[in-house]
Amino acid sequence: MSRWSKDFRCIESLLAVFQRYAGRDGDSATLSKREFLTFMNTELASFSKNQKDPAVLDRMMKQLDTNCDGQLDFAEFLNLIGGMAQACHVSLAVQGPPKPQQNPKKP
């Protein structure tokens, strides 16, 4: 069994997800536009499907691609993950923490 902390296992998971999609079009260190779209439509399908503007994913890719090379490296990918984490944090701050589920009492 691994001695890694729970936090480090989360980082390992992020790396594994990135690596699952990167390199299908060549460079295993980056996500091409097509790889990014596949990632979004697979891993974040509910987000992608709920967009009214079909160009939103293209704009996201351009915004995340800070060095303007047409691909996302891992640091640029982490900007997406960080933005999502921040949105979840804000949402929880507004709504409050989720309430624990209570087990129904048996008669």
Secondary structure as UniProt FT lines:
FT   HELIX           6..21
FT   TURN            22..25
FT   TURN            28..29
FT   STRAND          30..31
FT   HELIX           33..43
FT   HELIX           45..49
FT   TURN            54..55
FT   HELIX           56..64
FT   TURN            66..67
FT   STRAND          72..73
FT   HELIX           74..95
//
